[in-house]
Amino acid sequence: MNHLPADLSPEAAAWLQTQMVIANAQTAAILREEIDKSDEWATGVFCVVRDLMGELLADDPRVGRALAKAWKPAALSYERGDEVGPGAEPMLRLEARRMLYRFFVSLGFMPGQ
């Protein structure tokens, strides 16, 4: 779809289109950098939660049993791909709990099956 004025010469139209492509690429690069920064920050927060949970679970097994009651259904929902309809919990939120649940079950800090 061409949204350029009809009275532009082919050379001017080509130049203008090139400028728009360059501007879009620059904007995309800036947005990609911001996304990468946010992703790294979120990964850091996840690591902090993992480390803190490990300490808590090692000190008090009741914490693992209590969290497993909420995290196991989230893990199963994620693995089934249950994100459907309005009000459904987004898969990325389910995924974080599934990762932590499976990790701590494998270490023996939470009941599994």
Accessible surface in RSA format (square Angstrom, percent):
REM  Atomic radii and reference values for relative SASA: ProtOr
REM  Chains: A
REM  Algorithm: Lee & Richards
REM  Probe-radius: 1.40
REM  Slices: 20
REM RES _ NUM      All-atoms   Total-Side   Main-Chain    Non-polar    All polar
REM                ABS   REL    ABS   REL    ABS   REL    ABS   REL    ABS   REL
RES MET A   1   210.64 109.1 123.34  81.6  87.30 207.9 120.68 102.6  89.95 119.2
RES ASN A   2   105.23  72.6  74.50  72.0  30.73  74.0  33.16  79.8  72.07  69.7
RES HIS A   3   149.62  81.8 114.59  79.7  35.02  89.6  89.14  91.9  60.47  70.4
RES LEU A   4    30.73  17.1  12.06   8.6  18.67  46.9  12.55   8.8  18.19  48.9
RES PRO A   5    78.57  57.3  61.30  55.9  17.27  62.8  73.39  60.6   5.18  32.2
RES ALA A   6   111.69 102.7  69.13 106.7  42.57  96.8  79.95 112.6  31.74  84.1
RES ASP A   7   134.05  93.9  95.66  95.2  38.39  90.8  51.39 120.9  82.66  82.4
RES LEU A   8    60.31  33.6  42.65  30.5  17.66  44.4  43.69  30.7  16.61  44.7
RES SER A   9    52.46  44.3  41.99  56.0  10.47  24.1  39.99  85.2  12.47  17.5
RES PRO A  10   107.78  78.6  95.61  87.2  12.18  44.3 103.30  85.3   4.48  27.9
RES GLU A  11   130.81  75.1 120.86  91.4   9.94  23.7  72.74 140.7  58.07  47.4
RES ALA A  12    37.55  34.5  29.98  46.3   7.57  17.2  36.28  51.1   1.27   3.4
RES ALA A  13    20.44  18.8  20.44  31.5   0.00   0.0  20.44  28.8   0.00   0.0
RES ALA A  14    54.76  50.3  49.83  76.9   4.93  11.2  53.28  75.0   1.48   3.9
RES TRP A  15   157.30  63.1 151.34  73.3   5.96  14.0 136.67  72.9  20.63  33.5
RES LEU A  16    58.18  32.4  58.18  41.6   0.00   0.0  58.18  40.9   0.00   0.0
RES GLN A  17    75.42  42.2  74.98  54.8   0.44   1.0  17.38  37.0  58.04  44.0
RES THR A  18    69.45  49.4  65.43  66.3   4.03   9.6  43.78  58.8  25.68  38.8
RES GLN A  19    67.64  37.8  63.96  46.7   3.69   8.8  16.53  35.2  51.11  38.8
RES MET A  20    92.09  47.7  88.74  58.7   3.34   8.0  63.17  53.7  28.91  38.3
RES VAL A  21    99.86  65.7  98.20  88.9   1.67   4.0  99.11  86.1   0.76   2.1
RES ILE A  22    78.74  44.8  76.64  57.1   2.10   5.1  78.67  56.7   0.06   0.2
RES ALA A  23    49.81  45.8  47.86  73.9   1.95   4.4  49.11  69.2   0.69   1.8
RES ASN A  24   101.31  69.9  96.50  93.3   4.80  11.6  25.05  60.3  76.26  73.7
RES ALA A  25    60.95  56.0  48.21  74.4  12.73  29.0  55.71  78.4   5.24  13.9
RES GLN A  26   111.21  62.2 106.63  77.9   4.57  10.9  39.34  83.7  71.87  54.5
RES THR A  27    73.98  52.6  73.17  74.2   0.81   1.9  46.88  63.0  27.09  41.0
RES ALA A  28    57.31  52.7  50.20  77.5   7.11  16.2  53.87  75.9   3.44   9.1
RES ALA A  29    62.84  57.8  49.97  77.1  12.86  29.3  57.39  80.8   5.45  14.4
RES ILE A  30   111.15  63.3 109.93  81.9   1.23   3.0 110.96  79.9   0.20   0.5
RES LEU A  31   100.88  56.2 100.72  72.1   0.16   0.4 100.72  70.7   0.16   0.4
RES ARG A  32   132.40  55.6 130.73  66.6   1.67   4.0  51.66  70.6  80.74  48.9
RES GLU A  33    94.78  54.4  91.28  69.1   3.50   8.3  31.23  60.4  63.55  51.9
RES GLU A  34    88.36  50.7  87.74  66.4   0.62   1.5  34.33  66.4  54.03  44.1
RES ILE A  35    91.58  52.1  88.40  65.9   3.18   7.7  90.79  65.4   0.79   2.2
RES ASP A  36    67.20  47.1  65.18  64.9   2.03   4.8  25.79  60.7  41.42  41.3
RES LYS A  37   114.76  56.0 105.70  64.9   9.06  21.6  73.73  66.4  41.03  43.7
RES SER A  38    72.04  60.9  64.15  85.6   7.89  18.2  37.51  79.9  34.53  48.4
RES ASP A  39    85.51  59.9  80.39  80.0   5.12  12.1  17.30  40.7  68.21  68.0
RES GLU A  40   120.99  69.5 113.98  86.2   7.01  16.7  45.41  87.8  75.58  61.7
RES TRP A  41   183.07  73.5 173.25  83.9   9.82  23.0 153.42  81.8  29.65  48.1
RES ALA A  42    52.08  47.9  45.90  70.8   6.18  14.1  47.80  67.3   4.29  11.4
RES THR A  43    68.21  48.5  63.83  64.7   4.37  10.4  51.38  69.0  16.83  25.4
RES GLY A  44    33.52  41.3   0.00   N/A  33.52  41.3  32.50  89.2   1.02   2.3
RES VAL A  45    63.43  41.7  61.44  55.6   2.00   4.8  62.64  54.4   0.80   2.2
RES PHE A  46    50.12  25.1  46.61  28.9   3.51   9.1  49.89  30.2   0.23   0.7
RES CYS A  47    40.26  30.5  40.26  44.9   0.00   0.0  14.02  35.5  26.23  28.3
RES VAL A  48    85.15  56.0  83.43  75.5   1.72   4.1  85.07  73.9   0.09   0.2
RES VAL A  49    57.20  37.6  55.87  50.6   1.33   3.2  57.20  49.7   0.00   0.0
RES ARG A  50    81.24  34.1  80.00  40.8   1.24   2.9  14.31  19.6  66.93  40.6
RES ASP A  51    79.77  55.9  70.42  70.1   9.36  22.1  34.24  80.6  45.53  45.4
RES LEU A  52   106.37  59.2 105.73  75.6   0.64   1.6 106.15  74.5   0.22   0.6
RES MET A  53    20.52  10.6  20.52  13.6   0.00   0.0   0.91   0.8  19.61  26.0
RES GLY A  54    16.83  20.8   0.00   N/A  16.83  20.8  14.97  41.1   1.86   4.2
RES GLU A  55   119.57  68.6 118.86  89.9   0.71   1.7  40.79  78.9  78.78  64.3
RES LEU A  56    93.25  51.9  92.57  66.2   0.67   1.7  92.96  65.3   0.28   0.8
RES LEU A  57     3.02   1.7   0.00   0.0   3.02   7.6   0.00   0.0   3.02   8.1
RES ALA A  58    60.83  55.9  32.01  49.4  28.82  65.6  34.16  48.1  26.67  70.7
RES ASP A  59   119.26  83.5  86.01  85.6  33.25  78.6  27.39  64.5  91.87  91.6
RES ASP A  60    36.90  25.8  36.09  35.9   0.81   1.9  16.84  39.6  20.06  20.0
RES PRO A  61    80.93  59.0  78.99  72.0   1.95   7.1  79.84  65.9   1.09   6.8
RES ARG A  62   159.82  67.1 156.72  79.9   3.10   7.4  61.42  83.9  98.39  59.6
RES VAL A  63    42.27  27.8  38.67  35.0   3.60   8.7  42.21  36.7   0.06   0.2
RES GLY A  64     0.00   0.0   0.00   N/A   0.00   0.0   0.00   0.0   0.00   0.0
RES ARG A  65   122.85  51.6 121.16  61.8   1.69   4.0  54.36  74.3  68.49  41.5
RES ALA A  66    62.15  57.1  49.34  76.1  12.82  29.2  52.76  74.3   9.39  24.9
RES LEU A  67    48.56  27.0  48.16  34.5   0.40   1.0  48.56  34.1   0.00   0.0
RES ALA A  68     6.72   6.2   5.37   8.3   1.35   3.1   5.63   7.9   1.09   2.9
RES LYS A  69   165.23  80.6 144.10  88.4  21.13  50.3  96.44  86.8  68.79  73.3
RES ALA A  70    57.78  53.1  45.74  70.6  12.05  27.4  53.25  75.0   4.54  12.0
RES TRP A  71    26.05  10.5  26.05  12.6   0.00   0.0  15.34   8.2  10.71  17.4
RES LYS A  72    57.70  28.2  57.70  35.4   0.00   0.0  35.07  31.6  22.63  24.1
RES PRO A  73    71.22  51.9  67.26  61.3   3.96  14.4  70.79  58.4   0.43   2.7
RES ALA A  74     5.99   5.5   1.67   2.6   4.33   9.8   5.11   7.2   0.88   2.3
RES ALA A  75     0.00   0.0   0.00   0.0   0.00   0.0   0.00   0.0   0.00   0.0
RES LEU A  76    65.18  36.3  65.02  46.5   0.16   0.4  65.10  45.7   0.08   0.2
RES SER A  77    23.73  20.1  23.73  31.7   0.00   0.0   3.11   6.6  20.62  28.9
RES TYR A  78    55.43  25.9  50.65  28.8   4.78  12.4  20.27  15.2  35.16  43.3
RES GLU A  79    88.03  50.5  51.10  38.7  36.93  87.9  38.93  75.3  49.10  40.1
RES ARG A  80   156.24  65.6 120.44  61.4  35.80  85.2  71.86  98.2  84.38  51.1
RES GLY A  81    40.18  49.6   0.00   N/A  40.18  49.6  19.13  52.5  21.05  47.1
RES ASP A  82    53.49  37.5  42.16  42.0  11.33  26.8  22.23  52.3  31.27  31.2
RES GLU A  83    78.44  45.0  61.44  46.5  16.99  40.5  17.42  33.7  61.02  49.8
RES VAL A  84   116.05  76.4 101.40  91.8  14.66  35.3 107.63  93.5   8.42  22.8
RES GLY A  85    54.87  67.7   0.00   N/A  54.87  67.7  29.76  81.7  25.11  56.2
RES PRO A  86   146.44 106.7 111.54 101.7  34.90 126.9 123.94 102.3  22.50 139.9
RES GLY A  87    87.07 107.4   0.00   N/A  87.07 107.4  43.59 119.6  43.47  97.4
RES ALA A  88    36.29  33.4   9.47  14.6  26.82  61.0  19.94  28.1  16.35  43.3
RES GLU A  89    67.55  38.8  56.03  42.4  11.53  27.4  25.05  48.4  42.51  34.7
RES PRO A  90    51.21  37.3  51.21  46.7   0.00   0.0  51.21  42.3   0.00   0.0
RES MET A  91    44.76  23.2  43.55  28.8   1.21   2.9  43.44  36.9   1.32   1.7
RES LEU A  92   141.65  78.9 133.05  95.2   8.60  21.6 133.26  93.6   8.39  22.6
RES ARG A  93   152.26  63.9 145.01  73.9   7.24  17.2  44.55  60.9 107.70  65.3
RES LEU A  94    10.17   5.7  10.17   7.3   0.00   0.0  10.17   7.1   0.00   0.0
RES GLU A  95    45.42  26.1  45.42  34.4   0.00   0.0   3.21   6.2  42.21  34.5
RES ALA A  96    38.10  35.0  35.66  55.0   2.44   5.6  37.75  53.2   0.35   0.9
RES ARG A  97    59.91  25.2  59.91  30.5   0.00   0.0  24.52  33.5  35.38  21.4
RES ARG A  98    54.53  22.9  54.53  27.8   0.00   0.0   1.36   1.9  53.18  32.2
RES MET A  99    84.43  43.7  77.16  51.1   7.28  17.3  67.49  57.4  16.94  22.4
RES LEU A 100     9.89   5.5   9.78   7.0   0.12   0.3   9.89   6.9   0.00   0.0
RES TYR A 101     0.39   0.2   0.39   0.2   0.00   0.0   0.00   0.0   0.39   0.5
RES ARG A 102    73.55  30.9  68.72  35.0   4.84  11.5  44.28  60.5  29.27  17.7
RES PHE A 103    85.04  42.5  78.96  48.9   6.08  15.8  84.28  51.1   0.75   2.2
RES PHE A 104     1.40   0.7   1.40   0.9   0.00   0.0   1.40   0.9   0.00   0.0
RES VAL A 105    36.74  24.2  27.34  24.8   9.40  22.6  27.34  23.8   9.40  25.5
RES SER A 106    89.74  75.8  48.86  65.2  40.89  94.2  49.81 106.1  39.93  55.9
RES LEU A 107    95.61  53.2  67.41  48.2  28.20  70.9  71.94  50.5  23.67  63.7
RES GLY A 108    62.89  77.6   0.00   N/A  62.89  77.6  30.73  84.3  32.17  72.0
RES PHE A 109    67.00  33.5  57.35  35.5   9.66  25.1  61.29  37.2   5.72  16.4
RES MET A 110     8.27   4.3   0.00   0.0   8.27  19.7   2.39   2.0   5.89   7.8
RES PRO A 111    69.95  51.0  57.11  52.1  12.84  46.7  68.58  56.6   1.37   8.5
RES GLY A 112    23.31  28.7   0.00   N/A  23.31  28.7   6.75  18.5  16.56  37.1
RES GLN A 113   191.06 106.8 140.92 103.0  50.14 119.4  85.33 181.6 105.73  80.2
END  Absolute sums over single chains surface
CHAIN  1 A     8424.5       7100.7       1323.8       5416.6       3007.9
END  Absolute sums over all chains
TOTAL          8424.5       7100.7       1323.8       5416.6       3007.9
